[in-house]
Amino acid sequence: MGKKNTKHNGHNGHKGDNGSPAAGAAPEKMKNKEYITELEKLEAELVAMQEWVKSSGAKICIVFEGRDTAGKGGTIKAITGRVSPRVFRVVALPAPTEREKSQMYIQRYVPHFPAAGEVVIFDRSWYNRAGVERVLGFCTPKQSQRFLEQVPGVEKAMVDSGIVLVKYWLEVGEDEQTRRLQGRIDDPRKIWKLTDMDLKSYTHWYDYARARDDMIKATDSEWAPWHVCHSDDKKRARLNIISHLLDSVPYKAPRHKKVVLPERDKPSNYKELDLERHSIPTRF
């Protein structure tokens, strides 16, 4: 069956869509039951998109940027939860090595660009130079400005080569970021997410705001626009982004042939090994 012409639930298909109501206060945070119901529908569409990517040889590149705790990782997990890691590949590069620092800046990212039949998701990307590197002094102001001047041309080359490039900025509010960072401090399951750099970045709220504004103004192009999603409600943000992504990729769901399980082989003279002596303790 083909892709439906109707839009998916949520706010889709427009640059700058933020998932918030047209006027008035934001809706109450989504309940988990409603979230799971809607996510399952979108997961089925992501699988359909995956099959189209494989059969058509499409190349999809998705960039996630945003402040610390904005929800990039959770959104990526929601996208990749039911699809194949052989098709959907997540790239989260560590700090550059000394050798990489000597290279052309974009060079370390290029090998990770998608080939035919791949969806590559960047959990932070080359836009580090416009954000954290600029704010925390890992590059000079001249280097950051030069990057902003050059990157639209690089992204034009990507799109001209056949890559579908979709860029998201997740925007978390000041109070919500504080709440989430405090949650990482207090929760032993999340403490690994908290770094010294997170704490340093926390003191630069408005420096990051200026960097974000300059980045979007300089690199929001016709061929690679920015899409902004407010993410104080993580569940709504994930659904809105997945819905928008599905509307940004021109996929068509393939027709599936009816599948019937074949008969199993006969046991013949097979005698099963006693597996109990190898079993782990059943504590739960």
SERO-4910 file (N, C-alpha, C, O; in steps of 0.05 Angstrom, whole numbers):
BEGIN
 pado doro    nc1    nc2    nc3   cac1   cac2   cac3    cc1    cc2    cc3    oc1    oc2    oc3
  Met    A     17    -24      0      0      0      0     17     25      0     40     24     10
  Gly    A      8     46    -12     23     71    -14     21     88     11      4     83     28
  Lys    A     38    107     13     38    126     36     12    142     35      3    151     14
  Lys    A      0    145     58    -25    160     60    -20    189     54      1    200     60
  Asn    A    -39    202     41    -37    230     35    -43    248     59    -34    271     59
  Thr    A    -57    237     78    -64    254    102    -39    258    119    -21    241    120
  Lys    A    -39    281    132    -16    286    150    -18    269    175    -40    261    183
  His    A      5    263    187      5    248    212     -4    267    234     -4    291    232
  Asn    A    -12    254    256    -20    270    280      3    287    289     26    279    287
  Gly    A     -3    311    298     18    329    307     22    352    288      5    356    270
  His    A     43    367    291     49    390    275     71    383    256     93    377    264
  Asn    A     65    384    230     84    374    211     88    392    187     72    409    181
  Gly    A    111    387    173    114    397    146    121    426    143    121    436    121
  His    A    126    440    165    132    469    162    156    475    179    159    467    202
  Lys    A    174    490    167    198    500    181    190    516    206    172    533    204
  Gly    A    203    510    228    197    526    252    173    516    268    166    529    288
  Asp    A    161    494    259    138    483    274    148    476    302    168    462    305
  Asn    A    134    484    323    144    479    350    126    461    366    132    456    390
  Gly    A    104    452    355     87    434    369     71    446    391     57    432    405
  Ser    A     71    473    394     56    486    414     30    497    403     28    500    378
  Pro    A     10    502    419    -15    512    409    -12    539    396      8    553    401
  Ala    A    -31    546    378    -29    571    364    -31    595    383    -18    615    378
  Ala    A    -46    592    404    -48    614    423    -54    602    451    -64    580    453
  Gly    A    -48    618    472    -53    609    499    -32    591    510    -10    588    498
  Ala    A    -37    580    533    -18    564    548    -14    537    534    -31    527    519
  Ala    A     10    525    538     16    499    527     -3    478    539    -12    481    562
  Pro    A     -9    457    524    -26    436    535    -13    421    558     12    422    561
  Glu    A    -29    408    574    -17    392    596      0    370    585     -4    361    563
  Lys    A     19    361    601     38    341    592     23    315    585      4    307    599
  Met    A     32    303    563     18    279    553     21    256    572     42    251    583
  Lys    A     -1    241    576     -1    217    592     13    194    577     13    194    552
  Asn    A     25    176    592     41    155    579     24    136    562     33    127    541
  Lys    A     -1    131    570    -18    113    554    -24    125    527    -22    111    506
  Glu    A    -31    151    526    -35    164    500    -10    165    484    -11    161    459
  Tyr    A     13    170    497     38    171    483     45    144    469     52    144    446
  Ile    A     42    122    484     48     96    473     30     90    449     39     79    429
  Thr    A      4     96    452    -15     91    430     -6    105    404     -6     94    383
  Glu    A      0    131    407      8    147    384     35    138    373     40    138    349
  Leu    A     54    132    391     81    123    383     80     98    367     94     95    347
  Glu    A     63     79    375     61     54    360     52     58    331     61     44    313
  Lys    A     34     77    327     25     83    299     48     94    283     53     86    260
  Leu    A     64    112    295     86    124    281    109    104    277    122    106    256
  Glu    A    112     86    296    133     65    292    127     48    267    146     41    253
  Ala    A    102     42    263     95     26    239    101     42    214    110     30    194
  Glu    A     97     68    214    104     84    191    134     87    187    144     87    165
  Leu    A    149     87    209    178     88    207    189     62    194    208     63    179
  Val    A    176     40    201    184     14    188    178     15    159    194      6    142
  Ala    A    155     27    151    148     30    123    168     48    109    177     42     86
  Met    A    176     69    122    196     87    111    223     72    107    237     76     87
  Gln    A    230     56    127    255     40    126    255     22    101    275     21     87
  Glu    A    232      9     96    231    -10     74    234      5     47    246     -5     28
  Trp    A    222     29     46    225     46     22    254     55     19    264     54     -4
  Val    A    267     63     40    295     71     39    312     48     28    329     53     11
  Lys    A    307     24     37    323      1     29    318     -5     -1    337    -10    -16
  Ser    A    293     -5     -9    286    -13    -37    293      9    -57    299      3    -80
  Ser    A    291     34    -49    296     57    -67    325     66    -68    333     80    -87
  Gly    A    340     59    -47    368     69    -46    369     97    -37    389    111    -42
  Ala    A    349    107    -23    349    134    -13    371    138      8    379    120     21
  Lys    A    379    163     11    399    171     31    388    193     48    382    215     39
  Ile    A    384    187     74    371    205     93    391    213    114    404    196    126
  Cys    A    394    239    119    412    249    140    395    267    159    384    287    150
  Ile    A    394    260    184    379    275    204    398    286    225    414    272    236
  Val    A    396    312    229    414    326    249    397    334    273    377    347    270
  Phe    A    407    327    296    394    336    321    413    354    336    435    346    344
  Glu    A    404    379    341    419    398    357    400    409    379    375    407    377
  Gly    A    411    422    399    395    433    420    411    436    445    434    426    447
  Arg    A    400    450    464    414    453    490    416    427    504    403    407    497
  Asp    A    434    426    525    436    402    542    409    396    554    394    415    562
  Thr    A    402    371    556    376    360    567    352    367    550    329    363    559
  Ala    A    356    376    525    333    384    509    317    359    500    294    362    491
  Gly    A    329    335    502    314    311    494    323    299    468    308    283    456
  Lys    A    347    305    459    356    294    434    359    264    435    350    249    417
  Gly    A    372    254    457    376    225    459    350    209    461    348    189    448
  Gly    A    331    219    476    305    205    479    290    205    453    277    185    446
  Thr    A    292    227    438    278    228    412    291    208    392    276    195    378
  Ile    A    317    207    392    331    188    375    323    159    382    319    143    364
  Lys    A    322    153    408    314    126    416    285    120    407    279     98    399
  Ala    A    268    140    408    240    136    399    239    130    369    223    114    360
  Ile    A    256    143    354    257    139    325    268    111    319    258     97    301
  Thr    A    289    103    333    303     78    326    294     53    341    304     32    336
  Gly    A    274     56    358    266     34    375    256      9    361    259    -13    371
  Arg    A    243     12    337    231    -10    323    241    -15    295    230    -30    280
  Val    A    263     -1    289    274     -4    262    301    -18    263    312    -23    285
  Ser    A    312    -25    240    337    -40    239    361    -22    242    363     -1    229
  Pro    A    380    -29    260    405    -14    263    423    -16    238    442     -1    236
  Arg    A    416    -34    220    431    -36    195    423    -15    175    437     -9    157
  Val    A    399     -4    180    389     18    162    391     45    176    401     64    165
  Phe    A    382     46    201    383     70    218    408     70    234    411     53    252
  Arg    A    426     88    229    452     88    243    455    115    258    451    136    246
  Val    A    462    113    284    465    137    300    494    144    302    511    126    308
  Val    A    501    169    298    528    178    299    530    199    322    517    220    321
  Ala    A    546    193    342    551    211    364    581    212    369    592    196    384
  Leu    A    595    230    355    624    229    355    635    240    382    624    259    394
  Pro    A    657    229    391    671    239    415    686    265    408    686    274    385
  Ala    A    699    276    428    716    299    423    737    292    402    747    270    402
  Pro    A    745    311    384    764    305    363    792    299    374    800    310    395
  Thr    A    805    281    360    833    275    367    851    298    357    842    316    343
  Glu    A    877    297    365    895    318    356    897    317    326    899    338    313
  Arg    A    897    293    314    899    291    285    874    303    272    876    318    253
  Glu    A    850    298    283    826    308    272    824    339    275    813    352    258
  Lys    A    836    349    296    837    378    299    852    392    277    848    415    271
  Ser    A    871    377    265    888    389    244    875    387    217    884    399    198
  Gln    A    853    372    215    839    368    189    821    391    183    815    408    200
  Met    A    811    392    158    789    409    151    766    403    170    760    379    174
  Tyr    A    752    423    180    734    418    202    712    397    195    707    380    212
  Ile    A    700    398    172    678    380    165    688    352    159    672    333    157
  Gln    A    715    348    157    726    323    147    718    299    165    713    277    154
  Arg    A    718    302    191    712    279    208    683    270    207    676    248    216
  Tyr    A    666    287    196    637    280    194    631    267    167    612    251    166
  Val    A    645    274    146    639    264    119    638    234    117    620    223    104
  Pro    A    657    219    129    655    189    127    629    177    138    623    154    132
  His    A    615    192    154    591    182    167    565    189    151    543    181    158
  Phe    A    568    204    129    545    211    113    532    186    102    546    166     97
  Pro    A    506    186     97    493    162     88    500    153     60    503    170     42
  Ala    A    502    127     56    503    116     29    475    107     22    456    110     37
  Ala    A    471     95     -2    445     87    -11    433     67      8    446     48     17
  Gly    A    408     71     15    394     52     33    399     56     62    395     38     79
  Glu    A    409     80     70    416     86     98    402    111    108    397    130     93
  Val    A    396    110    134    386    134    149    407    139    171    410    122    189
  Val    A    420    161    169    441    168    189    430    191    207    421    211    196
  Ile    A    432    187    233    422    207    252    446    217    268    460    202    281
  Phe    A    451    243    266    472    255    281    462    266    307    445    284    308
  Asp    A    472    255    329    466    264    356    487    285    363    508    279    374
  Arg    A    481    310    356    500    332    353    517    327    328    521    304    319
  Ser    A    527    348    316    538    346    289    560    367    285    572    377    304
  Trp    A    565    373    260    584    394    253    576    421    265    592    439    266
  Tyr    A    551    424    274    542    449    286    554    453    314    549    474    327
  Asn    A    570    434    324    584    439    349    601    465    347    604    479    366
  Arg    A    611    470    323    628    494    319    612    520    323    624    540    331
  Ala    A    587    519    317    570    543    321    559    545    349    549    566    357
  Gly    A    561    523    364    549    523    391    570    520    413    581    540    422
  Val    A    574    495    422    591    491    445    620    501    441    632    512    459
  Glu    A    630    497    417    658    506    412    660    536    414    680    547    424
  Arg    A    640    550    403    640    579    404    637    589    433    651    606    442
  Val    A    617    578    447    610    588    474    632    582    494    638    599    511
  Leu    A    643    558    493    663    550    513    692    555    504    711    547    518
  Gly    A    696    567    481    722    576    473    740    554    461    764    557    462
  Phe    A    727    533    449    743    512    436    751    520    408    766    506    395
  Cys    A    740    542    398    748    553    372    749    583    375    738    594    394
  Thr    A    761    596    356    762    625    357    737    637    345    723    623    329
  Pro    A    730    662    351    707    675    338    709    675    308    689    672    294
  Lys    A    733    678    298    737    678    269    731    650    257    719    649    236
  Gln    A    739    629    271    734    602    261    704    597    261    693    585    242
  Ser    A    690    605    282    661    601    283    647    616    261    628    605    249
  Gln    A    655    641    257    642    657    236    647    646    208    629    645    191
  Arg    A    672    636    204    678    624    178    662    599    174    652    594    151
  Phe    A    658    584    195    641    560    193    612    567    184    602    555    165
  Leu    A    601    587    196    574    595    189    572    605    160    551    601    147
  Glu    A    593    616    150    593    625    122    595    601    103    584    602     81
  Gln    A    610    581    111    616    559     93    595    536     93    591    523     73
  Val    A    582    531    116    566    507    118    542    506    100    535    484     91
  Pro    A    529    529     93    507    526     73    516    514     46    501    499     34
  Gly    A    540    521     38    551    509     13    556    480     16    551    465     -3
  Val    A    566    471     39    571    443     43    544    428     43    542    406     31
  Glu    A    524    439     56    498    425     57    484    426     30    469    407     23
  Lys    A    490    446     14    479    446    -14    491    423    -30    478    410    -45
  Ala    A    517    419    -26    530    396    -40    519    370    -31    516    351    -47
  Met    A    513    367     -5    500    343      5    473    338     -8    468    316    -18
  Val    A    457    358     -9    430    356    -20    432    350    -50    417    334    -61
  Asp    A    450    364    -64    454    360    -93    463    331    -99    459    321   -121
  Ser    A    476    318    -80    485    291    -84    463    271    -80    467    247    -83
  Gly    A    439    280    -71    417    262    -68    410    256    -39    391    241    -33
  Ile    A    424    269    -20    418    265      8    393    281     16    392    305     10
  Val    A    375    269     30    353    284     42    362    293     70    366    276     88
  Leu    A    366    319     74    378    329     98    356    343    114    343    362    105
  Val    A    352    334    139    331    345    157    345    353    183    358    337    196
  Lys    A    342    379    190    356    390    214    336    399    235    317    414    229
  Tyr    A    340    388    259    322    395    282    337    409    304    360    402    312
  Trp    A    325    430    314    334    443    339    313    439    360    290    447    357
  Leu    A    321    426    382    303    421    405    308    443    425    330    447    435
  Glu    A    286    457    432    288    480    450    275    474    476    251    470    478
  Val    A    291    473    497    281    468    524    281    494    540    299    511    536
  Gly    A    261    498    557    259    522    573    280    523    595    290    502    603
  Glu    A    285    547    605    305    550    626    298    535    651    315    521    662
  Asp    A    274    537    661    266    523    685    266    493    681    274    478    699
  Glu    A    257    484    658    256    455    653    284    444    651    289    421    660
  Gln    A    302    458    639    330    449    638    341    446    667    355    426    672
  Thr    A    336    465    684    345    463    711    333    438    725    348    424    739
  Arg    A    308    433    721    295    410    733    308    384    723    312    366    739
  Arg    A    313    383    698    325    358    686    353    354    695    361    331    701
  Leu    A    369    375    697    396    372    707    397    364    736    413    348    744
  Gln    A    379    375    752    377    368    780    369    338    782    378    324    800
  Gly    A    352    329    764    344    301    764    368    283    758    369    261    769
  Arg    A    386    292    741    409    276    736    428    274    760    440    253    766
  Ile    A    429    296    775    445    296    799    434    277    820    449    263    834
  Asp    A    407    276    823    394    261    844    389    232    837    384    216    855
  Asp    A    390    225    812    383    197    803    408    182    796    421    189    776
  Pro    A    415    160    811    439    145    804    438    132    777    459    125    766
  Arg    A    414    129    765    412    118    738    419    138    717    425    131    694
  Lys    A    419    164    724    424    185    704    449    201    708    456    217    692
  Ile    A    463    195    730    486    212    738    508    210    716    523    229    713
  Trp    A    509    188    701    529    186    680    525    206    658    544    212    643
  Lys    A    500    216    655    495    236    635    506    264    641    508    281    623
  Leu    A    512    268    666    521    295    675    551    297    674    566    282    686
  Thr    A    561    317    659    589    321    655    597    349    666    580    366    670
  Asp    A    623    352    670    633    378    678    626    400    657    621    423    664
  Met    A    626    391    632    619    410    611    590    419    613    583    442    606
  Asp    A    572    400    621    544    408    625    541    430    646    526    449    642
  Leu    A    556    427    668    554    446    689    566    473    680    555    494    687
  Lys    A    587    472    664    598    497    654    579    510    634    576    535    635
  Ser    A    567    494    617    548    505    598    524    517    611    512    536    600
  Tyr    A    516    506    634    493    516    648    495    546    655    475    560    657
  Thr    A    520    555    659    524    583    667    525    602    643    528    626    646
  His    A    520    591    619    522    607    594    495    607    579    495    605    554
  Trp    A    473    609    593    447    607    580    444    627    557    436    619    535
  Tyr    A    450    651    562    446    672    541    468    672    520    463    680    497
  Asp    A    492    663    527    512    659    506    503    638    486    507    641    462
  Tyr    A    491    616    497    481    596    478    457    606    462    454    599    439
  Ala    A    441    623    474    418    635    460    428    651    436    418    650    414
  Arg    A    449    668    441    460    684    419    472    666    398    469    671    374
  Ala    A    486    645    406    499    627    387    477    612    371    480    610    346
  Arg    A    456    604    383    434    591    369    422    610    348    417    602    325
  Asp    A    417    634    357    404    654    338    422    659    314    412    659    291
  Asp    A    448    663    319    466    668    297    468    643    278    469    646    254
  Met    A    468    620    290    470    595    274    445    592    256    448    587    232
  Ile    A    422    595    267    397    592    251    395    613    229    388    607    207
  Lys    A    402    638    236    400    659    216    420    654    193    413    660    170
  Ala    A    443    644    199    464    640    178    460    615    162    469    614    139
  Thr    A    448    594    173    448    568    160    420    557    154    417    534    147
  Asp    A    400    574    158    372    566    150    368    572    121    363    594    113
  Ser    A    371    551    104    371    555     75    347    541     63    333    525     76
  Glu    A    342    548     38    320    535     23    324    505     21    304    490     22
  Trp    A    349    497     18    354    468     14    358    453     40    357    429     41
  Ala    A    364    467     62    368    454     88    358    472    110    374    483    125
  Pro    A    331    475    112    320    493    133    322    481    161    324    456    164
  Trp    A    321    498    181    319    488    208    290    484    216    272    499    208
  His    A    285    463    232    259    458    243    261    458    274    277    443    285
  Val    A    246    475    287    248    478    316    225    464    330    202    467    321
  Cys    A    231    450    351    211    437    367    216    443    396    237    438    407
  His    A    196    455    409    197    460    438    193    433    453    174    419    447
  Ser    A    211    427    471    212    400    482    209    399    512    218    380    525
  Asp    A    195    418    524    190    416    553    173    392    559    176    379    580
  Asp    A    155    385    541    140    360    543    153    340    524    149    341    500
  Lys    A    170    323    535    186    304    519    169    287    501    176    282    478
  Lys    A    147    277    512    130    258    496    118    272    472    119    261    450
  Arg    A    107    295    476     95    309    453    117    317    433    113    315    409
  Ala    A    140    325    443    162    332    425    170    308    407    174    311    383
  Arg    A    173    285    419    181    261    404    161    255    382    168    250    359
  Leu    A    135    255    389    114    249    370    114    270    347    111    263    324
  Asn    A    116    295    355    116    316    334    140    314    315    137    319    291
  Ile    A    163    308    326    186    305    309    184    281    290    190    283    267
  Ile    A    176    258    301    173    235    284    153    240    262    157    232    239
  Ser    A    130    252    270    110    258    250    120    277    229    115    272    205
  His    A    135    297    237    146    316    218    166    302    200    167    307    176
  Leu    A    183    285    211    203    270    196    189    253    174    198    253    151
  Leu    A    168    240    181    154    223    162    143    239    139    141    230    116
  Asp    A    134    263    145    124    281    124    146    294    108    141    306     87
  Ser    A    171    293    118    193    305    104    207    286     85    223    295     68
  Val    A    201    261     87    214    240     70    192    230     51    171    221     60
  Pro    A    197    230     25    177    223      6    175    192      2    177    182    -21
  Tyr    A    170    178     24    170    149     22    142    138     13    122    152     16
  Lys    A    143    114      3    118    100     -3    120     72      9    140     58      4
  Ala    A    101     65     25    101     39     39     99     17     18     82     18      0
  Pro    A    116     -3     20    116    -25      0     92    -44      4     81    -45     26
  Arg    A     85    -58    -16     64    -78    -14     77   -103     -2     99   -111    -10
  His    A     64   -115     18     74   -138     31     59   -163     22     34   -164     22
  Lys    A     74   -184     14     61   -209      7     52   -223     32     63   -220     54
  Lys    A     31   -239     29     21   -254     52     42   -275     61     52   -290     44
  Val    A     47   -276     86     67   -294     97     54   -317    112     37   -312    129
  Val    A     61   -341    105     51   -365    119     75   -381    129     94   -387    114
  Leu    A     75   -388    155     97   -403    166     99   -430    154     79   -444    152
  Pro    A    123   -439    146    126   -466    135    126   -487    158    128   -480    181
  Glu    A    123   -512    151    124   -533    171    152   -537    181    172   -535    166
  Arg    A    154   -544    207    180   -550    219    189   -578    211    173   -595    202
  Asp    A    215   -584    215    225   -610    209    216   -630    231    207   -621    252
  Lys    A    218   -656    225    210   -677    244    232   -682    264    255   -680    258
  Pro    A    224   -690    289    245   -695    309    263   -719    303    286   -720    312
  Ser    A    252   -739    289    267   -763    282    279   -775    308    263   -781    326
  Asn    A    305   -780    309    316   -792    333    331   -772    351    348   -779    367
  Tyr    A    323   -746    348    336   -725    364    329   -728    394    306   -732    400
  Lys    A    349   -726    412    345   -726    440    356   -700    452    380   -694    448
  Glu    A    339   -684    465    346   -658    474    366   -659    497    363   -675    515
  Leu    A    385   -641    496    404   -638    518    390   -627    543    372   -611    541
  Asp    A    399   -636    566    389   -625    591    401   -597    595    424   -594    602
  Leu    A    384   -577    591    393   -549    593    391   -538    622    403   -517    627
  Glu    A    377   -552    639    373   -541    666    399   -537    681    402   -518    697
  Arg    A    418   -555    677    444   -552    691    460   -528    683    479   -521    696
  His    A    451   -515    660    465   -491    651    449   -466    656    457   -444    649
  Ser    A    426   -469    669    408   -446    672    418   -426    693    431   -434    713
  Ile    A    412   -401    689    419   -380    708    399   -380    731    377   -391    727
  Pro    A    405   -369    754    386   -368    776    361   -352    768    363   -331    755
  Thr    A    337   -362    775    312   -349    769    303   -332    793    287   -341    809
  Arg    A    315   -308    796    309   -291    819    284   -275    816    274   -263    835
  Phe    A    274   -273    792    250   -257    787    228   -273    774    206   -263    768
***
